[in-house]
Amino acid sequence: MKRRATGRARAPRSSRPRTNEQISEATRRKLLAAGRRLFATRGYAQVSAEQIADKARLTRGALHYQFGDKRGLFEAVARELLGELTRRVYADTMAEVDEGTAELERGCEVLLAAYGEPELQAILLRDAPVVLGWAEWRRLQDESGLASLLGHALEHWVEAGWIGAERVEPLARLLLGALTQAGVAIGEADDRPAALARYRAEVRHLVRGLAPHTAKELR
């Protein structure tokens, strides 16, 4: 009598060996994950290359091969976080209708809320400007496209005749700078949820204050 099989059948393992490129990428991902966790919980200065390698269950040589040094890994982690943040803001902002100030308000609120998260606070707002320097930090922000997303929302104001096209870039940069500083203030507050609520309300007032009277009437 045949024994009845139970459970799901296991998929056959692939006999094809991983390529060097796949192994390298897997190593890179392990180091990024380990660095990201340690930088967020301990801070850049309190983490050594050896600790990161141990966390990833790899050698220090693997870290140096992939990123050069601890600073190189930190830059890659910051770049990864900025990319995720940009995609999050894009996904949430694009869901808003292009009417009045709704899209820009939503983008600012999503970005502000994200900056209030401990991981982003520790890596992007506290350590990145110090570890990378302001020039490099600004370059990474520019490459991430965060200011461009805010600018995209402002371009709808240009199409509506509310502002001139020459105002889009400076306004987008000013808003991003204000949101970044607000994120720092939220991180330093004793009551972060209350601080986030206050700054969210002020950001809403700020955006509506930038809009002409015709735009405000739509809200």
N, CA, C and O of each residue as an XYZ file, in Angstrom:
876
protein
N       0.845     -1.197      0.000
C       0.000      0.000      0.000
C       0.878      1.244      0.000
O       1.771      1.398      0.833
N       0.596      2.142     -0.973
C       1.403      3.351     -1.084
C       1.032      4.347      0.004
O      -0.134      4.520      0.357
N       2.055      4.986      0.512
C       1.836      5.995      1.549
C       1.395      7.298      0.900
O       2.017      7.775     -0.049
N       0.315      7.867      1.423
C      -0.229      9.100      0.861
C       0.695     10.271      1.197
O       1.115     10.456      2.339
N       0.986     11.033      0.183
C       1.856     12.200      0.380
C       1.094     13.290      1.115
O      -0.082     13.527      0.841
N       1.749     13.933      2.022
C       1.121     15.026      2.768
C       1.916     16.292      2.557
O       3.122     16.258      2.309
N       1.216     17.423      2.659
C       1.893     18.713      2.521
C       2.220     19.018      1.076
O       1.905     18.247      0.170
N       2.842     20.130      0.884
C       3.200     20.561     -0.458
C       4.489     19.881     -0.913
O       5.424     19.682     -0.137
N       4.502     19.543     -2.165
C       5.707     18.944     -2.718
C       6.796     19.994     -2.822
O       6.527     21.135     -3.198
N       7.996     19.626     -2.500
C       9.100     20.563     -2.574
C       9.523     20.773     -4.025
O       9.619     19.835     -4.816
N       9.766     22.020     -4.334
C      10.231     22.322     -5.684
C      11.658     21.815     -5.827
O      12.463     21.961     -4.907
N      11.978     21.226     -6.963
C      13.340     20.725     -7.156
C      14.352     21.854     -7.124
O      14.124     22.930     -7.678
N      15.459     21.598     -6.474
C      16.493     22.608     -6.402
C      17.191     22.751     -7.752
O      17.426     21.779     -8.470
N      17.504     23.984     -8.057
C      18.200     24.227     -9.308
C      19.637     23.753     -9.185
O      20.322     24.050     -8.207
N      20.081     23.017    -10.184
C      21.452     22.522    -10.177
C      22.414     23.529    -10.784
O      23.628     23.323    -10.784
N      21.860     24.623    -11.303
C      22.702     25.622    -11.941
C      23.413     26.448    -10.875
O      22.744     27.059    -10.041
N      24.727     26.487    -10.871
C      25.458     27.261     -9.858
C      25.253     28.758    -10.055
O      25.014     29.222    -11.169
N      25.347     29.500     -8.966
C      25.197     30.949     -9.056
C      26.410     31.555     -9.740
O      27.536     31.087     -9.573
N      26.163     32.589    -10.501
C      27.251     33.272    -11.178
C      27.993     34.164    -10.189
O      27.489     34.454     -9.104
N      29.185     34.595    -10.567
C      29.948     35.510     -9.717
C      29.181     36.801     -9.477
O      29.249     37.387     -8.397
N      28.452     37.234    -10.496
C      27.666     38.461    -10.364
C      26.561     38.291     -9.332
O      26.308     39.198     -8.539
N      25.905     37.139     -9.336
C      24.843     36.875     -8.365
C      25.403     36.774     -6.947
O      24.795     37.267     -5.997
N      26.554     36.137     -6.812
C      27.189     36.023     -5.501
C      27.588     37.397     -4.986
O      27.398     37.711     -3.811
N      28.146     38.216     -5.880
C      28.561     39.566     -5.498
C      27.369     40.406     -5.064
O      27.452     41.146     -4.084
N      26.267     40.295     -5.788
C      25.070     41.066     -5.443
C      24.483     40.595     -4.117
O      24.025     41.412     -3.319
N      24.491     39.288     -3.877
C      23.987     38.764     -2.605
C      24.851     39.258     -1.444
O      24.334     39.604     -0.382
N      26.151     39.289     -1.650
C      27.065     39.808     -0.629
C      26.791     41.278     -0.361
O      26.755     41.720      0.787
N      26.602     42.020     -1.425
C      26.318     43.451     -1.312
C      25.043     43.695     -0.516
O      25.000     44.567      0.352
N      23.996     42.909     -0.821
C      22.717     43.088     -0.135
C      22.842     42.757      1.359
O      22.242     43.438      2.191
N      23.599     41.740      1.700
C      23.796     41.387      3.109
C      24.497     42.512      3.868
O      24.117     42.852      4.989
N      25.519     43.081      3.245
C      26.255     44.166      3.887
C      25.392     45.415      4.033
O      25.448     46.096      5.057
N      24.600     45.713      3.015
C      23.700     46.863      3.096
C      22.694     46.687      4.229
O      22.443     47.616      4.997
N      22.123     45.494      4.328
C      21.127     45.236      5.373
C      21.753     45.332      6.762
O      21.167     45.909      7.677
N      22.949     44.761      6.912
C      23.624     44.809      8.212
C      24.017     46.233      8.577
O      23.808     46.673      9.707
N      24.586     46.950      7.614
C      24.979     48.330      7.871
C      23.790     49.203      8.198
O      23.842     50.029      9.109
N      22.736     49.019      7.462
C      21.529     49.826      7.674
C      20.982     49.623      9.083
O      20.598     50.583      9.751
N      20.949     48.389      9.521
C      20.412     48.104     10.859
C      21.307     48.695     11.952
O      20.816     49.297     12.906
N      22.606     48.520     11.806
C      23.527     49.002     12.835
C      23.648     50.522     12.834
O      23.705     51.135     13.899
N      23.689     51.131     11.664
C      23.755     52.592     11.602
C      22.506     53.212     12.228
O      22.578     54.250     12.885
N      21.364     52.561     12.015
C      20.105     53.105     12.532
C      19.994     52.958     14.044
O      19.458     53.841     14.713
N      20.493     51.859     14.585
C      20.311     51.593     16.011
C      21.455     52.107     16.883
O      21.241     52.443     18.048
N      22.669     52.171     16.328
C      23.825     52.577     17.134
C      24.432     53.913     16.703
O      25.057     54.606     17.505
N      24.245     54.262     15.447
C      24.884     55.469     14.935
C      26.201     55.136     14.258
O      26.872     54.174     14.633
N      26.569     55.921     13.272
C      27.757     55.655     12.460
C      29.022     55.549     13.309
O      29.811     54.620     13.132
N      29.217     56.479     14.216
C      30.460     56.535     14.983
C      30.634     55.347     15.920
O      31.760     55.007     16.286
N      29.542     54.718     16.309
C      29.596     53.621     17.276
C      29.641     52.251     16.619
O      29.541     51.233     17.304
N      29.790     52.213     15.303
C      29.797     50.943     14.574
C      31.126     50.793     13.835
O      31.581     51.725     13.172
N      31.740     49.628     13.951
C      32.997     49.370     13.251
C      32.748     48.509     12.019
O      31.704     47.870     11.889
N      33.722     48.504     11.125
C      33.624     47.663      9.931
C      33.538     46.189     10.322
O      32.826     45.411      9.688
N      34.269     45.814     11.369
C      34.236     44.424     11.828
C      32.845     44.029     12.325
O      32.379     42.923     12.051
N      32.187     44.920     13.046
C      30.843     44.634     13.551
C      29.846     44.465     12.412
O      28.964     43.607     12.465
N      29.993     45.287     11.389
C      29.101     45.172     10.233
C      29.326     43.843      9.530
O      28.372     43.150      9.177
N      30.585     43.490      9.329
C      30.900     42.224      8.670
C      30.384     41.041      9.485
O      29.844     40.087      8.925
N      30.549     41.104     10.805
C      30.053     40.029     11.668
C      28.532     39.924     11.578
O      27.984     38.823     11.518
N      27.856     41.070     11.570
C      26.395     41.077     11.478
C      25.927     40.432     10.182
O      24.911     39.737     10.153
N      26.679     40.669      9.110
C      26.323     40.103      7.805
C      26.857     38.686      7.634
O      26.572     38.028      6.633
N      27.635     38.213      8.613
C      28.274     36.898      8.555
C      29.200     36.808      7.344
O      29.214     35.827      6.600
N      29.966     37.875      7.189
C      30.935     37.954      6.106
C      32.257     38.445      6.687
O      32.355     38.732      7.880
N      33.255     38.538      5.844
C      34.549     39.031      6.292
C      34.658     40.533      6.062
O      33.920     41.110      5.263
N      35.591     41.152      6.777
C      35.829     42.573      6.566
C      36.335     42.819      5.145
O      36.074     43.864      4.549
N      37.056     41.842      4.621
C      37.542     41.962      3.248
C      36.405     42.089      2.250
O      36.527     42.801      1.254
N      35.292     41.397      2.515
C      34.134     41.491      1.622
C      33.564     42.902      1.632
O      33.165     43.425      0.592
N      33.527     43.516      2.816
C      33.031     44.890      2.913
C      33.920     45.839      2.124
O      33.430     46.692      1.385
N      35.225     45.687      2.284
C      36.148     46.574      1.580
C      36.092     46.340      0.070
O      36.226     47.286     -0.707
N      35.898     45.113     -0.343
C      35.806     44.822     -1.774
C      34.565     45.463     -2.382
O      34.621     46.004     -3.486
N      33.449     45.402     -1.667
C      32.184     45.911     -2.195
C      32.069     47.428     -2.095
O      31.561     48.071     -3.013
N      32.538     48.007     -0.986
C      32.267     49.430     -0.730
C      33.508     50.279     -0.442
O      33.398     51.496     -0.291
N      34.664     49.666     -0.365
C      35.879     50.418     -0.091
C      36.168     50.549      1.388
O      37.248     50.180      1.850
N      35.207     51.072      2.134
C      35.353     51.220      3.579
C      33.980     51.460      4.202
O      32.958     51.409      3.518
N      33.972     51.719      5.501
C      32.698     51.919      6.205
C      31.945     53.125      5.659
O      30.720     53.092      5.534
N      32.666     54.179      5.336
C      32.017     55.373      4.798
C      31.355     55.081      3.452
O      30.265     55.579      3.169
N      32.019     54.274      2.628
C      31.435     53.907      1.344
C      30.142     53.128      1.519
O      29.185     53.322      0.770
N      30.118     52.245      2.513
C      28.891     51.503      2.809
C      27.812     52.446      3.308
O      26.651     52.332      2.913
N      28.189     53.381      4.176
C      27.202     54.331      4.694
C      26.586     55.142      3.555
O      25.374     55.357      3.530
N      27.409     55.588      2.625
C      26.882     56.351      1.489
C      25.893     55.519      0.685
O      24.861     56.027      0.249
N      26.209     54.233      0.488
C      25.301     53.353     -0.249
C      23.992     53.163      0.506
O      22.924     53.120     -0.106
N      24.065     53.049      1.827
C      22.854     52.922      2.647
C      22.012     54.188      2.542
O      20.794     54.115      2.374
N      22.656     55.348      2.641
C      21.929     56.616      2.532
C      21.275     56.748      1.166
O      20.141     57.214      1.056
N      21.988     56.340      0.131
C      21.434     56.401     -1.224
C      20.212     55.484     -1.353
O      19.214     55.844     -1.977
N      20.309     54.297     -0.753
C      19.197     53.350     -0.787
C      17.974     53.920     -0.071
O      16.857     53.827     -0.580
N      18.180     54.505      1.101
C      17.075     55.088      1.860
C      16.423     56.243      1.104
O      15.198     56.362      1.079
N      17.240     57.085      0.492
C      16.694     58.205     -0.279
C      15.884     57.706     -1.465
O      14.847     58.279     -1.798
N      16.355     56.637     -2.107
C      15.605     56.067     -3.221
C      14.260     55.528     -2.781
O      13.250     55.739     -3.453
N      14.241     54.828     -1.646
C      12.981     54.306     -1.114
C      12.039     55.446     -0.740
O      10.834     55.374     -0.978
N      12.603     56.492     -0.154
C      11.792     57.637      0.256
C      11.184     58.329     -0.953
O      10.012     58.706     -0.928
N      11.960     58.498     -1.997
C      11.456     59.136     -3.215
C      10.318     58.324     -3.818
O       9.305     58.884     -4.237
N      10.485     57.012     -3.863
C       9.427     56.161     -4.425
C       8.164     56.218     -3.570
O       7.052     56.183     -4.097
N       8.335     56.306     -2.247
C       7.174     56.393     -1.359
C       6.411     57.698     -1.578
O       5.185     57.707     -1.691
N       7.161     58.801     -1.636
C       6.521     60.100     -1.856
C       5.828     60.122     -3.211
O       4.721     60.642     -3.342
N       6.484     59.557     -4.213
C       5.892     59.526     -5.559
C       4.585     58.742     -5.553
O       3.576     59.207     -6.083
N       4.604     57.551     -4.953
C       3.412     56.702     -4.954
C       2.251     57.376     -4.240
O       1.119     57.329     -4.723
N       2.514     58.001     -3.099
C       1.441     58.636     -2.336
C       0.973     59.938     -2.970
O      -0.216     60.256     -2.934
N       1.900     60.689     -3.548
C       1.537     61.977     -4.130
C       0.761     61.807     -5.421
O      -0.191     62.545     -5.676
N       1.159     60.840     -6.239
C       0.492     60.648     -7.516
C      -0.944     60.171     -7.345
O      -1.739     60.235     -8.283
N      -1.277     59.693     -6.145
C      -2.655     59.254     -5.891
C      -3.588     60.436     -5.690
O      -4.808     60.288     -5.753
N      -3.009     61.624     -5.445
C      -3.824     62.813     -5.227
C      -4.264     63.423     -6.553
O      -3.555     63.330     -7.555
N      -5.416     64.034     -6.551
C      -5.876     64.738     -7.744
C      -5.064     66.015     -7.899
O      -4.636     66.616     -6.914
N      -4.860     66.418     -9.139
C      -4.073     67.622     -9.409
C      -4.958     68.854     -9.300
O      -5.122     69.592    -10.271
N      -5.519     69.074     -8.140
C      -6.425     70.201     -7.968
C      -5.997     71.014     -6.758
O      -5.716     70.464     -5.693
N      -5.950     72.309     -6.931
C      -5.586     73.167     -5.817
C      -4.202     72.841     -5.287
O      -3.265     72.623     -6.056
N      -4.083     72.809     -3.984
C      -2.793     72.545     -3.345
C      -2.671     71.103     -2.845
O      -1.702     70.769     -2.163
N      -3.640     70.248     -3.173
C      -3.695     68.896     -2.607
C      -2.442     68.080     -2.878
O      -1.908     67.447     -1.968
N      -1.965     68.087     -4.117
C      -0.818     67.245     -4.460
C       0.436     67.681     -3.712
O       1.149     66.848     -3.151
N       0.703     68.970     -3.701
C       1.896     69.464     -3.017
C       1.784     69.266     -1.509
O       2.760     68.892     -0.859
N       0.613     69.510     -0.952
C       0.412     69.288      0.482
C       0.682     67.837      0.841
O       1.362     67.545      1.824
N       0.143     66.934      0.037
C       0.310     65.508      0.317
C       1.778     65.104      0.238
O       2.267     64.372      1.098
N       2.483     65.575     -0.788
C       3.896     65.246     -0.916
C       4.702     65.725      0.274
O       5.562     65.005      0.780
N       4.427     66.938      0.719
C       5.135     67.492      1.877
C       4.814     66.711      3.145
O       5.703     66.456      3.957
N       3.561     66.334      3.320
C       3.158     65.608      4.521
C       3.778     64.215      4.572
O       4.207     63.763      5.633
N       3.826     63.533      3.426
C       4.428     62.197      3.381
C       5.912     62.279      3.697
O       6.439     61.467      4.458
N       6.580     63.259      3.113
C       8.012     63.431      3.358
C       8.281     63.774      4.820
O       9.216     63.248      5.424
N       7.473     64.644      5.378
C       7.647     65.038      6.773
C       7.430     63.854      7.707
O       8.194     63.660      8.653
N       6.398     63.068      7.449
C       6.123     61.898      8.285
C       7.270     60.891      8.206
O       7.648     60.294      9.214
N       7.820     60.706      7.008
C       8.938     59.774      6.838
C      10.164     60.248      7.603
O      10.867     59.448      8.220
N      10.418     61.548      7.561
C      11.561     62.101      8.287
C      11.410     61.935      9.800
O      12.389     62.054     10.536
N      10.204     61.666     10.261
C       9.991     61.441     11.685
C      10.273     60.020     12.121
O      10.242     59.725     13.316
N      10.551     59.122     11.168
C      10.821     57.726     11.494
C      12.245     57.569     12.033
O      13.166     58.197     11.511
N      12.443     56.747     13.061
C      13.759     56.619     13.702
C      14.893     56.266     12.743
O      15.986     56.821     12.853
N      14.651     55.356     11.808
C      15.715     54.935     10.888
C      16.186     56.092     10.021
O      17.388     56.312      9.875
N      15.248     56.829      9.449
C      15.610     57.965      8.611
C      16.192     59.096      9.438
O      17.092     59.806      8.989
N      15.671     59.261     10.653
C      16.216     60.271     11.557
C      17.703     60.019     11.796
O      18.530     60.919     11.649
N      18.026     58.791     12.163
C      19.396     58.456     12.535
C      20.356     58.537     11.355
O      21.447     59.097     11.472
N      19.952     57.982     10.230
C      20.878     57.871      9.101
C      20.887     59.116      8.226
O      21.950     59.671      7.948
N      19.714     59.558      7.789
C      19.660     60.660      6.832
C      19.793     62.034      7.475
O      20.479     62.903      6.936
N      19.154     62.239      8.608
C      19.126     63.582      9.187
C      20.245     63.841     10.194
O      20.752     64.959     10.278
N      20.630     62.829     10.949
C      21.652     63.058     11.972
C      23.067     62.796     11.452
O      23.946     63.649     11.574
N      23.282     61.612     10.872
C      24.648     61.230     10.509
C      25.078     61.641      9.104
O      26.233     62.016      8.902
N      24.178     61.576      8.139
C      24.580     61.810      6.741
C      25.277     63.149      6.514
O      26.332     63.169      5.880
N      24.736     64.275      7.003
C      25.428     65.550      6.766
C      26.824     65.595      7.380
O      27.717     66.255      6.848
N      27.015     64.898      8.496
C      28.315     64.907      9.180
C      29.289     63.950      8.503
O      30.432     64.313      8.222
N      28.837     62.737      8.244
C      29.706     61.710      7.671
C      30.088     62.041      6.233
O      31.251     61.912      5.849
N      29.112     62.466      5.444
C      29.348     62.715      4.026
C      29.777     64.140      3.731
O      30.401     64.399      2.702
N      29.451     65.065      4.618
C      29.692     66.476      4.351
C      28.486     67.061      3.622
O      27.771     66.349      2.916
N      28.267     68.368      3.800
C      27.060     68.979      3.246
C      27.012     68.917      1.728
O      25.947     68.703      1.150
N      28.163     69.104      1.072
C      28.172     69.099     -0.393
C      27.752     67.740     -0.941
O      26.931     67.661     -1.855
N      28.321     66.662     -0.379
C      27.974     65.317     -0.832
C      26.535     64.972     -0.458
O      25.826     64.327     -1.230
N      26.112     65.397      0.717
C      24.744     65.137      1.162
C      23.739     65.808      0.237
O      22.725     65.208     -0.119
N      24.009     67.031     -0.147
C      23.124     67.743     -1.076
C      23.111     67.068     -2.437
O      22.069     66.992     -3.088
N      24.272     66.578     -2.868
C      24.330     65.895     -4.160
C      23.455     64.643     -4.146
O      22.732     64.377     -5.106
N      23.520     63.882     -3.067
C      22.687     62.685     -2.965
C      21.206     63.048     -2.956
O      20.392     62.368     -3.581
N      20.860     64.114     -2.253
C      19.467     64.555     -2.244
C      19.009     64.948     -3.645
O      17.902     64.607     -4.063
N      19.870     65.669     -4.369
C      19.522     66.071     -5.731
C      19.322     64.853     -6.625
O      18.375     64.797     -7.410
N      20.220     63.878     -6.499
C      20.129     62.674     -7.324
C      18.890     61.849     -6.988
O      18.364     61.138     -7.844
N      18.428     61.942     -5.759
C      17.257     61.155     -5.352
C      15.980     61.608     -6.046
O      15.054     60.817     -6.227
N      15.929     62.883     -6.436
C      14.744     63.396     -7.113
C      13.662     63.912     -6.189
O      12.553     64.190     -6.644
N      13.950     64.048     -4.896
C      12.931     64.539     -3.965
C      12.479     65.953     -4.324
O      11.281     66.235     -4.364
N      13.439     66.838     -4.582
C      13.078     68.207     -4.955
C      12.320     68.225     -6.274
O      11.420     69.042     -6.467
N      12.682     67.325     -7.180
C      11.993     67.259     -8.473
C      10.533     66.855     -8.309
O       9.666     67.329     -9.043
N      10.262     65.970     -7.333
C       8.874     65.577     -7.084
C       8.051     66.762     -6.592
O       6.916     66.964     -7.025
N       8.632     67.544     -5.683
C       7.929     68.740     -5.221
C       7.765     69.720     -6.375
O       6.739     70.388     -6.499
N       8.795     69.797     -7.220
C       8.713     70.664     -8.384
C       7.635     70.228     -9.352
O       6.988     71.061     -9.986
N       7.440     68.919     -9.469
C       6.393     68.410    -10.362
C       5.019     68.903     -9.917
O       4.192     69.292    -10.742
N       4.787     68.884     -8.616
C       3.507     69.384     -8.099
C       3.368     70.878     -8.366
O       2.279     71.359     -8.678
N       4.469     71.608     -8.244
C       4.427     73.053     -8.493
C       4.208     73.375     -9.969
O       3.672     74.430    -10.308
N       4.620     72.467    -10.838
C       4.416     72.700    -12.269
C       2.932     72.753    -12.626
O       2.549     73.393    -13.606
N       2.106     72.086    -11.837
C       0.657     72.194    -12.064
C       0.184     73.612    -11.762
O      -0.764     74.099    -12.378
N       0.836     74.262    -10.826
C       0.500     75.657    -10.534
C       0.884     76.550    -11.715
O       0.189     77.514    -12.034
N       2.011     76.206    -12.357
C       2.434     76.964    -13.544
C       1.401     76.802    -14.655
O       1.018     77.774    -15.306
N       0.955     75.565    -14.863
C      -0.036     75.293    -15.905
C      -1.346     76.025    -15.640
O      -2.052     76.418    -16.569
N      -1.658     76.202    -14.359
C      -2.896     76.906    -14.000
C      -2.724     78.420    -14.027
O      -3.688     79.166    -13.856
N      -1.489     78.869    -14.245
C      -1.243     80.302    -14.281
C      -1.093     80.939    -12.917
O      -1.188     82.160    -12.788
N      -0.856     80.119    -11.883
C      -0.765     80.657    -10.524
C       0.618     81.218    -10.219
O       0.739     82.212     -9.503
N       1.669     80.583    -10.760
C       3.038     81.061    -10.555
C       3.797     80.981    -11.869
O       3.384     80.281    -12.793
N       4.907     81.700    -11.946
C       5.753     81.626    -13.126
C       6.664     80.414    -13.065
O       7.005     79.947    -11.978
N       7.060     79.899    -14.221
C       7.899     78.698    -14.280
C       9.233     78.891    -13.571
O       9.807     77.938    -13.044
N       9.731     80.145    -13.560
C      11.027     80.406    -12.935
C      11.000     80.207    -11.422
O      12.057     80.155    -10.793
N       9.820     80.095    -10.829
C       9.711     79.939     -9.374
C       9.724     78.482     -8.933
O       9.873     78.200     -7.744
N       9.571     77.558     -9.865
C       9.425     76.150     -9.498
C      10.653     75.614     -8.760
O      10.522     75.085     -7.656
N      11.829     75.742     -9.344
C      13.028     75.162     -8.727
C      13.351     75.777     -7.369
O      13.556     75.035     -6.409
N      13.404     77.114     -7.248
C      13.714     77.663     -5.921
C      12.670     77.324     -4.867
O      13.014     77.070     -3.713
N      11.402     77.319     -5.252
C      10.368     76.966     -4.279
C      10.498     75.513     -3.842
O      10.343     75.202     -2.661
N      10.783     74.620     -4.791
C      10.932     73.203     -4.458
C      12.102     72.994     -3.503
O      11.999     72.220     -2.552
N      13.211     73.680     -3.754
C      14.382     73.540     -2.885
C      14.122     74.136     -1.496
O      14.542     73.579     -0.482
N      13.432     75.261     -1.469
C      13.100     75.868     -0.183
C      12.196     74.954      0.637
O      12.385     74.799      1.844
N      11.220     74.355     -0.023
C      10.318     73.442      0.679
C      11.070     72.224      1.200
O      10.862     71.805      2.339
N      11.949     71.650      0.367
C      12.706     70.475      0.801
C      13.594     70.822      1.989
O      13.699     70.043      2.937
N      14.232     71.989      1.940
C      15.063     72.414      3.063
C      14.258     72.604      4.333
O      14.689     72.209      5.416
N      13.087     73.211      4.199
C      12.227     73.426      5.364
C      11.758     72.099      5.951
O      11.724     71.934      7.170
N      11.399     71.160      5.090
C      10.936     69.853      5.557
C      12.064     69.087      6.243
O      11.839     68.400      7.239
N      13.275     69.208      5.707
C      14.421     68.534      6.316
C      14.691     69.079      7.711
O      14.915     68.313      8.648
N      14.671     70.399      7.851
C      14.895     71.009      9.164
C      13.760     70.680     10.127
O      13.991     70.496     11.322
N      12.548     70.608      9.616
C      11.420     70.213     10.464
C      11.606     68.783     10.953
O      11.297     68.467     12.102
N      12.116     67.917     10.072
C      12.381     66.540     10.470
C      13.402     66.460     11.588
O      13.252     65.666     12.516
N      14.447     67.287     11.503
C      15.458     67.338     12.564
C      14.818     67.770     13.882
O      15.079     67.180     14.930
N      13.980     68.800     13.820
C      13.319     69.302     15.029
C      12.397     68.250     15.637
O      12.324     68.117     16.858
N      11.697     67.509     14.791
C      10.813     66.452     15.281
C      11.631     65.384     16.005
O      11.225     64.883     17.054
N      12.779     65.043     15.437
C      13.632     64.030     16.048
C      14.172     64.442     17.401
O      14.430     63.590     18.252
N      14.346     65.739     17.612
C      14.887     66.236     18.879
C      13.797     66.524     19.910
O      14.102     66.809     21.067
N      12.538     66.451     19.502
C      11.430     66.777     20.407
C      11.214     65.673     21.442
O      11.444     64.497     21.160
N      10.776     66.055     22.628
C      10.458     65.079     23.669
C       9.216     64.272     23.304
O       9.134     63.077     23.588
N       8.252     64.938     22.673
C       7.015     64.288     22.246
C       6.967     64.335     20.723
O       6.449     65.287     20.139
N       7.506     63.307     20.090
C       7.613     63.315     18.628
C       6.257     63.333     17.920
O       6.091     64.091     16.964
N       5.277     62.522     18.354
C       3.977     62.571     17.678
C       3.344     63.955     17.724
O       2.770     64.412     16.735
N       3.447     64.623     18.869
C       2.879     65.967     18.992
C       3.631     66.947     18.102
O       3.027     67.811     17.466
N       4.957     66.808     18.061
C       5.761     67.690     17.211
C       5.431     67.467     15.744
O       5.331     68.422     14.974
N       5.261     66.208     15.356
C       4.909     65.902     13.972
C       3.576     66.532     13.600
O       3.428     67.085     12.510
N       2.609     66.449     14.501
C       1.291     67.036     14.238
C       1.391     68.548     14.072
O       0.743     69.123     13.197
N       2.201     69.193     14.910
C       2.356     70.649     14.816
C       3.014     71.050     13.500
O       2.565     71.973     12.820
N       4.077     70.348     13.156
C       4.784     70.703     11.923
C       3.957     70.368     10.683
O       4.028     71.069      9.674
N       3.176     69.298     10.764
C       2.312     68.968      9.631
C       1.306     70.089      9.385
O       1.055     70.465      8.241
N       0.738     70.614     10.454
C      -0.222     71.715     10.319
C       0.452     72.954      9.747
O      -0.129     73.649      8.913
N       1.675     73.236     10.191
C       2.381     74.417      9.700
C       2.775     74.265      8.239
O       2.744     75.234      7.480
N       3.144     73.061      7.845
C       3.474     72.817      6.436
C       2.250     73.048      5.562
O       2.348     73.621      4.477
N       1.103     72.600      6.043
C      -0.135     72.821      5.287
C      -0.405     74.317      5.125
O      -0.765     74.771      4.039
N      -0.230     75.076      6.199
C      -0.425     76.528      6.122
C       0.605     77.168      5.192
O       0.287     78.097      4.450
N       1.838     76.668      5.238
C       2.900     77.212      4.396
C       2.583     77.019      2.920
O       2.705     77.951      2.125
N       2.177     75.810      2.559
C       1.860     75.526      1.157
C       0.686     76.369      0.692
O       0.720     76.938     -0.399
N      -0.343     76.452      1.507
C      -1.511     77.246      1.116
C      -1.176     78.727      1.058
O      -1.774     79.478      0.287
N      -0.211     79.145      1.881
C       0.207     80.539      1.834
C       0.965     80.876      0.567
O       0.960     82.025      0.125
N       1.619     79.881     -0.025
C       2.338     80.100     -1.277
C       1.396     80.207     -2.464
O       1.706     80.852     -3.466
N       0.238     79.563     -2.337
C      -0.704     79.538     -3.450
C      -1.442     80.867     -3.561
O      -1.724     81.506     -2.547
N      -1.755     81.287     -4.779
C      -2.545     82.508     -4.956
C      -3.973     82.302     -4.468
O      -4.390     81.179     -4.184
N      -4.697     83.377     -4.377
C      -6.055     83.335     -3.830
C      -6.937     82.352     -4.593
O      -7.766     81.672     -3.987
N      -6.774     82.267     -5.902
C      -7.622     81.368     -6.696
C      -7.396     79.916     -6.310
O      -8.330     79.115     -6.338
N      -6.154     79.565     -5.947
C      -5.871     78.192     -5.543
C      -6.458     77.902     -4.175
O      -6.979     76.811     -3.943
N      -6.381     78.863     -3.270
C      -6.886     78.658     -1.913
C      -8.392     78.420     -1.912
O      -8.910     77.683     -1.072
N      -9.081     79.038     -2.844
C     -10.530     78.886     -2.881
C     -10.947     77.455     -3.190
O     -12.073     77.057     -2.891
N     -10.025     76.662     -3.801
C     -10.346     75.287     -4.144
C     -10.235     74.356     -2.945
O     -10.674     73.209     -3.023
N      -9.653     74.823     -1.827
C      -9.439     73.984     -0.653
C     -10.460     74.285      0.431
O     -10.430     73.668      1.496
